[in-house]
Amino acid sequence: MSPCLRPVSLLAACSLAACAVGPNTSYVSALAAPTDATVIAAGIGSFMRTQLPAASTTLVLDPPPPDQTSNALTPALTNALRHQSFAVAEGAVPAGAHSLRYWVTPLDGSGELVRLMIDGRQQAARLFVRNTAGNLQSGGPFTVGQMEASR
């Protein structure tokens, strides 16, 4: 794919993911390989450790829609976050917990686009690409942005 077309594809994938879910809902497309969930979860876990103090932070994962409750990423992500020393709340949301919403969508057959929303304000995105062996790997660092307040 031409480098000029990649941002257009990235924008299109982001728009499609936004249409597929409601507010406070995560989304996980069907992943191509069983190991993809582990790779993506480890990448998210490592990134979250750079954003919040792991040992003193409780995270609440925004759930995927009911038809995605058996996705492989959600349990892998919970394990990866706990491995990074985060507490992950299940059930009642404790006071002071941070919310994490995640969207994982395919990108033109070459990988997966991962987008995160932390506490409804901070956004991050990272492309995971397939290497020549067909395995998923990081395509670069997470890019981070902040939501602007409505005017």
C-alpha positions in Angstrom: 0.0 0.0 0.0 1.2 3.5 -0.8 2.4 5.5 2.2 -0.1 8.2 1.2 -3.0 5.9 1.3 -2.3 4.3 4.7 -3.6 7.4 6.7 -6.8 7.2 4.6 -7.2 3.5 5.4 -6.5 4.2 9.1 -9.2 6.9 9.2 -11.7 4.6 7.4 -11.0 1.8 9.9 -11.5 4.2 12.8 -14.8 5.4 11.4 -16.1 1.9 10.8 -15.2 0.8 14.4 -17.0 3.8 15.8 -20.2 2.9 13.9 -20.1 -0.7 15.2 -20.3 0.0 18.9 -22.2 2.2 21.3 -20.9 4.5 24.1 -18.9 2.8 26.8 -18.5 -0.3 24.6 -15.3 -2.0 23.4 -15.0 -3.8 20.1 -12.9 -6.7 18.9 -12.9 -8.0 15.3 -12.3 -11.6 14.6 -8.5 -12.1 15.0 -6.7 -14.1 12.3 -4.4 -16.2 14.5 -4.7 -17.6 18.0 -1.6 -15.7 19.1 -2.8 -12.3 18.0 -4.8 -11.7 21.2 -1.6 -12.3 23.3 0.5 -10.0 21.2 -2.1 -7.2 21.3 -2.8 -7.6 25.0 0.9 -7.5 25.9 1.3 -4.3 23.8 -1.7 -2.7 25.5 -0.5 -3.8 29.0 3.0 -2.3 28.4 1.5 0.9 27.1 -0.9 1.3 30.1 2.0 1.0 32.4 3.5 4.1 30.8 0.2 6.0 31.4 -0.8 5.1 34.9 0.9 3.9 38.1 0.2 0.2 37.9 0.6 -0.9 41.5 -1.9 1.7 42.7 -4.4 1.7 39.8 -7.6 -0.2 39.3 -8.8 -0.5 35.7 -12.4 -1.2 34.6 -12.5 -2.6 31.0 -15.5 -1.4 29.0 -17.1 -4.6 27.8 -17.5 -5.6 24.2 -21.1 -6.1 22.8 -22.9 -9.3 23.8 -22.1 -11.0 20.5 -18.4 -10.6 21.2 -18.2 -11.9 24.8 -16.3 -15.0 23.7 -13.5 -13.0 22.0 -9.9 -14.1 22.8 -8.6 -10.6 23.5 -10.6 -9.6 26.6 -9.3 -12.4 28.9 -5.8 -12.0 27.4 -6.0 -8.3 28.1 -7.2 -8.8 31.7 -4.2 -11.2 32.3 -1.7 -8.8 30.6 -2.9 -5.9 32.8 -2.7 -8.0 35.9 0.8 -9.1 34.9 1.8 -5.4 34.7 0.5 -5.1 38.3 -2.8 -3.4 37.6 -5.9 -4.4 39.5 -8.7 -5.2 37.0 -12.2 -4.7 38.5 -14.9 -7.2 37.6 -18.5 -6.4 38.6 -18.9 -3.3 40.8 -16.8 -0.4 39.9 -14.6 0.8 42.8 -14.3 4.5 43.5 -11.3 6.0 41.7 -11.0 3.3 39.1 -9.9 4.2 35.6 -11.9 3.1 32.6 -10.3 1.5 29.5 -12.2 1.1 26.2 -10.5 -0.8 23.4 -11.3 -1.2 19.7 -9.5 -3.8 17.6 -10.2 -3.7 13.8 -8.5 -5.3 10.8 -6.6 -3.0 8.6 -6.5 -3.9 4.9 -5.4 -7.5 5.6 -1.9 -6.4 6.8 -2.6 -6.2 10.5 -4.8 -4.9 13.2 -5.5 -1.3 14.3 -5.8 -1.0 18.1 -7.4 2.1 19.6 -7.7 2.9 23.3 -9.7 5.4 25.3 -8.6 6.0 28.9 -11.2 7.6 31.2 -13.1 8.9 28.2 -10.5 11.6 27.6 -7.2 10.2 26.5 -6.9 8.4 23.2 -4.2 6.2 21.9 -3.7 4.2 18.7 -1.2 1.6 17.4 -0.9 -0.5 14.3 0.1 -4.1 14.7 1.3 -5.6 11.4 2.1 -9.0 10.1 5.7 -9.8 9.5 7.0 -12.1 6.6 6.2 -15.2 8.7 2.6 -14.0 9.2 3.0 -13.2 12.9 1.5 -10.1 14.4 4.0 -7.6 15.7 4.1 -3.9 16.7 4.1 -1.5 13.7 5.4 1.3 15.8 4.6 3.0 19.2 1.2 4.1 20.4 0.3 7.6 19.4 -1.5 9.5 22.1 -4.0 12.4 21.9 -6.3 14.2 24.3 -10.0 14.8 23.7 -10.9 18.5 23.5 -13.6 19.8 25.8 -16.8 20.8 24.0 -17.1 24.5 23.3 
